[in-house]
């Protein structure tokens, strides 16, 4: 005769054990998933916060650099204004003696028998009005101006005969260009 053993409770116990293991693995997996999500969220939040701090530092640095650029532009404007003033002063300084040189040169080149009534200067063009004994003396004056080291391009604008104390004389107008001395000095440097 055979002995009959009831395996039903053993199977139930084994199934209950498997169910309990499954539930434990499910709970463990859920805990691990929540932990991974929590740690991932913290890591990503930390990275975002770090990047936001970098962005803030960069924005502050950009604002500071913009201020410095504005200061540099202001300094460049001031420097150019100072250089312009310096150039004007240098031009005035170099041109200071040109009037004396011009008058001295005209006095040395003026032949006898010519009297000047007026001298006008516009830029580097000097216009002389005067009276001469003869037309030949005016021609000599124009030739003298042509050979001058300070004057160039003499041009007889007008000449006509006038009567002064029953003497015939020639009234004339001559223009001549003054050579620019500051350009020559600038080329030497």
TIZA-844265 format. One line per field, with one value per residue (C-alpha): residue number from 1; y, x, z; residue in three letters. Coordinates in Angstrom, 3 decimals. Last residue first. Layout:
% TIZA-844265
resi	(NUM ...);
Y	(Y ...);
X	(X ...);
Z	(Z ...);
resn	(ALA ...);
END
This chain:
% TIZA-844265
resi	(189 188 187 186 185 184 183 182 181 180 179 178 177 176 175 174 173 172 171 170 169 168 167 166 165 164 163 162 161 160 159 158 157 156 155 154 153 152 151 150 149 148 147 146 145 144 143 142 141 140 139 138 137 136 135 134 133 132 131 130 129 128 127 126 125 124 123 122 121 120 119 118 117 116 115 114 113 112 111 110 109 108 107 106 105 104 103 102 101 100 99 98 97 96 95 94 93 92 91 90 89 88 87 86 85 84 83 82 81 80 79 78 77 76 75 74 73 72 71 70 69 68 67 66 65 64 63 62 61 60 59 58 57 56 55 54 53 52 51 50 49 48 47 46 45 44 43 42 41 40 39 38 37 36 35 34 33 32 31 30 29 28 27 26 25 24 23 22 21 20 19 18 17 16 15 14 13 12 11 10 9 8 7 6 5 4 3 2 1);
Y	(113.892 115.704 115.308 117.086 119.960 120.367 120.337 122.910 125.267 125.643 127.709 131.066 131.558 134.794 137.325 140.583 143.721 146.701 150.483 151.726 155.293 158.341 161.496 164.618 164.463 160.805 159.666 156.068 153.311 149.860 146.429 143.575 139.971 139.375 135.834 134.493 130.693 130.297 132.059 130.942 129.933 132.828 132.559 133.153 136.082 137.778 137.270 138.889 141.831 142.250 142.344 145.039 147.013 146.688 148.139 151.401 153.631 151.112 151.382 148.673 145.998 142.616 139.488 136.578 133.102 130.565 130.863 134.277 136.961 140.641 143.191 146.839 150.030 148.679 151.002 149.941 152.130 149.962 146.207 144.282 140.848 141.611 143.319 140.484 137.874 139.785 140.156 136.437 135.350 137.555 136.183 132.641 132.965 132.004 129.439 126.700 127.490 127.888 124.573 122.933 124.399 123.097 119.653 119.555 120.536 117.709 115.310 116.372 115.845 112.453 111.466 112.582 110.556 107.557 107.952 107.987 104.900 103.226 104.161 102.703 99.545 99.355 99.671 96.985 94.807 95.141 94.284 91.288 90.150 90.378 88.379 85.808 85.468 85.066 82.470 80.556 80.640 79.407 76.609 75.518 75.618 73.567 71.026 70.806 70.366 67.605 65.808 66.232 64.977 62.021 61.187 61.352 59.415 56.768 56.551 56.290 53.527 51.699 51.951 50.719 47.880 46.915 47.013 44.856 42.525 42.186 41.628 38.929 37.310 37.342 35.876 33.223 32.368 32.289 29.936 27.698 27.725 26.951 24.184 22.727 23.063 21.013 18.305 15.833 12.647 9.334 6.200 3.312 0.000);
X	(61.244 62.532 59.176 57.340 59.842 59.207 55.444 55.908 57.773 54.934 56.225 54.449 52.576 52.883 50.358 51.296 49.177 50.647 50.537 53.068 54.324 54.089 55.187 52.979 52.802 51.548 50.147 49.052 49.978 48.510 49.624 47.425 47.715 51.442 51.935 54.729 54.680 57.007 58.207 60.508 63.629 63.186 64.073 60.531 60.060 63.133 61.751 58.426 60.278 62.444 59.295 57.864 61.120 60.863 57.358 58.822 58.895 56.881 53.714 52.326 49.785 51.093 48.964 50.242 48.798 49.562 46.182 44.908 47.564 47.267 50.082 49.419 50.864 54.316 56.899 59.119 62.017 64.748 64.130 62.098 63.684 65.207 62.048 59.822 62.052 62.038 58.255 57.804 60.341 58.630 55.212 56.614 57.961 54.746 53.790 55.847 54.335 50.832 51.155 52.537 49.684 47.137 48.782 48.762 45.089 44.338 46.403 44.470 41.156 42.331 43.373 40.039 38.117 40.384 39.846 36.061 36.292 38.457 35.964 33.107 35.149 35.803 32.079 31.301 34.000 32.330 28.909 30.445 32.147 28.824 27.131 29.937 29.642 25.858 26.265 28.777 26.377 23.555 25.827 26.532 22.803 21.987 24.688 23.414 19.847 21.044 22.834 19.911 17.438 19.676 20.028 16.248 15.507 18.091 16.784 13.186 14.223 16.207 13.234 10.883 13.269 13.565 9.756 9.341 12.119 10.423 7.056 8.574 10.260 6.913 5.118 7.816 7.412 3.612 4.008 6.344 3.956 1.037 3.000 3.950 0.354 -0.851 1.749 -0.611 1.246 -0.370 1.281 1.048 0.000);
Z	(-38.884 -41.958 -43.726 -40.882 -41.053 -44.794 -44.226 -41.454 -43.818 -46.288 -49.190 -49.425 -52.642 -54.634 -55.875 -57.576 -57.945 -59.755 -60.059 -62.603 -62.429 -64.649 -62.906 -62.889 -59.080 -59.306 -62.640 -62.962 -65.394 -65.057 -63.830 -62.728 -61.575 -61.932 -60.669 -58.460 -58.068 -55.072 -51.925 -49.106 -51.080 -53.502 -57.190 -58.456 -56.057 -57.555 -61.077 -60.061 -58.490 -61.594 -63.761 -61.463 -61.838 -65.620 -65.547 -64.306 -61.217 -59.223 -57.089 -54.848 -54.012 -52.786 -52.477 -50.353 -50.892 -48.099 -46.401 -47.363 -46.962 -47.788 -48.237 -49.054 -50.476 -51.359 -52.897 -55.760 -57.018 -55.563 -55.832 -53.234 -52.705 -49.287 -47.967 -49.261 -47.561 -44.260 -44.402 -45.056 -42.416 -39.822 -40.771 -40.732 -37.184 -35.455 -38.043 -36.343 -32.947 -34.347 -36.168 -33.031 -30.979 -33.493 -33.498 -29.683 -29.646 -32.083 -29.981 -26.870 -28.651 -29.959 -26.445 -24.985 -27.556 -26.951 -23.200 -23.673 -25.872 -23.215 -20.486 -22.558 -23.092 -19.330 -18.599 -21.186 -19.600 -16.187 -17.648 -19.443 -16.216 -14.366 -17.138 -17.004 -13.227 -13.523 -16.267 -14.149 -11.174 -13.445 -14.676 -11.092 -10.278 -13.363 -12.480 -8.898 -10.119 -12.483 -9.649 -7.232 -9.843 -10.683 -6.976 -6.469 -9.672 -8.781 -5.203 -6.439 -8.834 -6.097 -3.734 -6.465 -7.333 -3.676 -3.281 -6.388 -5.271 -1.868 -3.537 -5.770 -2.768 -0.893 -3.892 -4.203 -0.520 -0.867 -3.850 -1.814 1.136 -1.115 -2.807 0.558 1.772 -1.203 -1.058 0.713 1.166 0.315 1.478 -0.814 0.000);
resn	(UNK UNK UNK UNK UNK UNK UNK UNK UNK UNK UNK UNK UNK UNK UNK UNK UNK UNK UNK UNK UNK UNK UNK UNK UNK UNK UNK UNK UNK UNK UNK UNK UNK UNK UNK UNK UNK UNK UNK UNK UNK UNK UNK UNK UNK UNK UNK UNK UNK UNK UNK UNK UNK UNK UNK UNK UNK UNK UNK UNK UNK UNK UNK UNK UNK UNK UNK UNK UNK UNK UNK UNK UNK UNK UNK UNK UNK UNK UNK UNK UNK UNK UNK UNK UNK UNK UNK UNK UNK UNK UNK UNK UNK UNK UNK UNK UNK UNK UNK UNK UNK UNK UNK UNK UNK UNK UNK UNK UNK UNK UNK UNK UNK UNK UNK UNK UNK UNK UNK UNK UNK UNK UNK UNK UNK UNK UNK UNK UNK UNK UNK UNK UNK UNK UNK UNK UNK UNK UNK UNK UNK UNK UNK UNK UNK UNK UNK UNK UNK UNK UNK UNK UNK UNK UNK UNK UNK UNK UNK UNK UNK UNK UNK UNK UNK UNK UNK UNK UNK UNK UNK UNK UNK UNK UNK UNK UNK UNK UNK UNK UNK UNK UNK UNK UNK UNK UNK UNK UNK);
END
